[in-house]
Amino acid sequence: MAKTIISAALTGVLATREQCPGIPYTAAEIAAEARRAVDAGASIVHIHARQPSGAPAFDVESYRQIDVALREQCPGVIINYSTGAIGIDREERIGHIRELKPDLAALNMGSMNYAIYSRKHKRFHHDHVFANPFSDIQYFLEAMNAAGTRPEMECFDAGHINNAQPLLDMGLLRPPLQFSLVMGVLGGIPATTQSLINQVGALPRDAHWQTIGIGIKQWPLVAAAITLGGNIRVGLEDNFYLREGEMAASNGALVEKAARLVHDLGGEVASIAEARAILGL
């Protein structure tokens, strides 16, 4: 088995401390969570900026403060910033990538219904269209190329992998390609092993990939991805729980469990330097 790269998605944009006390908001808190994740085995940190109140932040200065704190706390860590947002001008969504030039940036590869449904209350808590037309994808990709930032292509639905083809044909996407298979968002790919196998089978030859499982179903998907030779992402953006009913106190606790699964299945976790070499960063 190749060494497994672990990414940690530290904070996300929707979750609050009322839901999970470990969610970091400030630059210092995010950097401290990054340190815990790296100490547990993560080599990549994926980050959405937050305001001190916990509300999402999209401005360059908020990301700059995070960037400074991250590089101080975790020298050499692979930094992956989000560009995802709803109702935000696309230049604001990409401004921090232009300015800070991270190693990686999330590139959402298509549109979808995006919802959170409560079976208990029989109602939707979130219900919106996550719009990512090709014109926006191309705009963000051109900015990432100019910044020297690798696009991490986030695929939420079954057709999103194939959306890379016209961008490859145009010469905007350049190998090595890096995909994230996001599974378990209502409106997107179901969080099942069979769905993961189908998605992996649709990837271009020699592409790097990781699975992103939403909620407690993250753990079976992590195990499946390890045995399929993929990489894995965990973190409080995606899932609060170590197991049913046991909430994680930090991102480090989630990464620690992921690393343990890698070892238990006979694999090894990639260091930061090894992850850079594997991904060609």
N, C-alpha and C positions, 0 to 999 in steps of 0.2 A: 504494500500500500504506500502511495505517496504521502508525504507529510501533509497534515490537514491544517489549513489556515483558519483561524477563528477571528471573526469580526464581532465587535461589541457595539450595539446600537444603544447609546447611553441614555437618551432622554425623549426623543420623538417630539411630537407637536400637540397631541391631544391629551395625553395622560397628565393627571394632577397629583399632588401629594395627598389629597383627600382619598384618592384611589390607591396610591402606593407611596408611602412616606419616603422611600429611597430615591424618588425622581429628583435629579439635580436641576437647578434653575440658573444660578449665576455661573460666570466663567470659572471662578475658583472651585465651585462645587462640581462642575463638569470635568475640570482637569483632575480633581481628586478621584472622581469615579473612573476616569480613564486610567489613572495610576493603579487603582484596584483591579481593573480589568486586565491591564497589561501584566501585572504581577501574577494573575491567575492563568495567563496563557494567551491572551488576545494580542494580535499584531496589528490589527486595523481597528480604528474607532470611527464610527459613523455618528454624525452630530447634526442636530437642529439647534439653532440658537434660541434662547429664551430670554424674556425680560425678567427682572428680579421678582416680579409678581407671579411668574409662571406662564404668562401669555407668550405666544410665539413672537420671535423677533426675526426680521428679515434684512436689517440694515447692515452695512459693511462694518461699522464700528463695533457692533455686538459680536460679530464673528471675529473681528481683529482681537478683541479682548480674550476670546476663547483661544484663538490661535497662539497668542503670546503665552497664556497660562499652560496650554497643552505642551508646547515645545519646551517649557521650563520643567514641567512635571514628568514628561515622558519623551526624552530626547530620542529622535529617530522613529517614533511610532508612525505608522502609515495613517494619514489623515484623510477622511472621506466626509465631505460636507454635502448636506442635502440641497437640492434645488426645487423640491416639491412645495407647492402652495396652491391654494384656491382663492381666486379673487385678488391676486397680487400681480402687479405689472411684471412682465417677463424680464425687463432689465433689472428690476429690484431682486428678482429671483436668482439672477446670475451675477450680480455685481460683486459679491464676495469672492466668487471664483476668479473673476478678472483680476481682482486686487491681491488676493492672498495666494493664489496658485497652489492649491492643495494637490497631494498625490492623486486623489480620486475625487470624483463628484458623481452623485446619483443622477442618472438620466432616465426619467420615466418614459417608457417606450410605447405608451398608448393610452387611450381614454377608456373609462369604465364607469359603471355605477359603483359607488363606494358607500357602504352602509354598515351600521352596527345595529343589530336587532336584539331585543331582550325577549327571550321566551317567557321569562317570569312575568313581565309586565305587558306582554303582547303588543309591543310598540317599537318603533325605530328611535334610537338615540341620535344617530347621524344618518342622513340620507341626502347625498348630493352626487353630482356628476364630476368625476375627476377628469378634467379635460386636458388632453395632451395631444393636440393635432400635430401633424408632420411639420407644419411651419414653425411651431415652437420647438419641437425636437431638433430640427435643423439649426435654429437660432442658438439654442443652448450648446449644441455640439460644436458649432463653429467657434463659440467663445471658449469652450474647453480646449479645443485644439490650439487656439491662439495662446492660452495660458500654459500649455504643456501639461494639462490635467487629463488623466485617463477617465473616460466615461465608464461608470459602473451601471450597466443597463438593467434597470429594474422592470421586470416583466410580471404584471399582476394578472394577466388573462392569457388564454391559450394562444391567441394570435399575435401577442406582442413580440415573441422571439423573431417571427418572420418579418416584423417591421424593420429589422436591421438591414434587410436585403437592399432596398433602394439607397440607403445611406452608404452601404459598401460599394454599390455600383457608382455612386457619385464621388467616391474617394474621400468622403467625410469620416467614415469609420475605417480605422486602420488596425490590423492585428498587432499584438494579441488582443482578442476580444474578451470582455469580462461581463458575465451575466449574473444577475440575482433573480432567483425564482421565488417570488413572493406568493405565499400560499396561505389561504384561510381568511382573506378579506371577503366579506359578503359582496357578491358581484364579480368576484374573480375566481382564481383557480382554487378548487377545494383542497383542504389540507389532508390529503391521503397519499399513501405510498404509491399507489397506482398512478395518481396524477403526477407525482414527481418523476416516476419512470417515464411517463409519456413526454413530459417537458424535457428531460435530459436527452431523450431520443430525438427531439426536434432541434437541438443545438447544432450550430456549425461545428465542423471538425476542428479539434484542437482548442476550442474555446474554454476559458476558465469559467467556473460557475460555483455559486453557493446557494444553499437553500435558506429562505427566511420564512419560518413558520410563525403564524400569529396565534397567540394564546397557548394554552396548555398542550395543544397538539404539536407544539414546537418540538417536543422531545422525541416522539417517534420519527419525525421527519429528520431531525439531527442524526439519529442512528442510521436511518436509511441513506442519507447523503454520505455519511462516512463510508458505508459499505459499497456505495456506488462510485467512490473515488472523488467526491466533490468536497467543497469547503462549506463552512457553516457560519451562521450568524445567530447570536443570541443577544439579550439585553432588555432593559426595562422599556424600551420603545415597543417591543414586540410581545412581551410576555412577563407577567409579574411573578410567576409561580415556579418553584422548584419541583413541586408535585402538587396534586390536588389538595388545596387547603393550606399549603405552606408557602407563604409569600417570601420572596427573596429580600434580604435586607439591602442588597447592593447589586450592581452589575457584576462585581467580582464574584459573587456567589453563583450567578448564572454561568459565567465563563468557567468557573472551577468545575461545575457539574459537566459542562460540555467537554472540557479537557479530560475529565475522568472517563466519559463515554468513549472518547477517542482511544485512550489507553486500554480500556476494558475490551475494546473490539480489535486490539492488536496493532493499533496505529501509533503515530507520534505527532505531536503538535509542532507546527512550524514556529520558529523564532521570528522576530521582526526581520532580521537579516535574511533568513531563509525565505520568508514570504516575499520580500522584495525581489529576490533572485527568481523564485518560482513564477511570479507575475510579470517579471521583466520591467520592474519600475526603476 
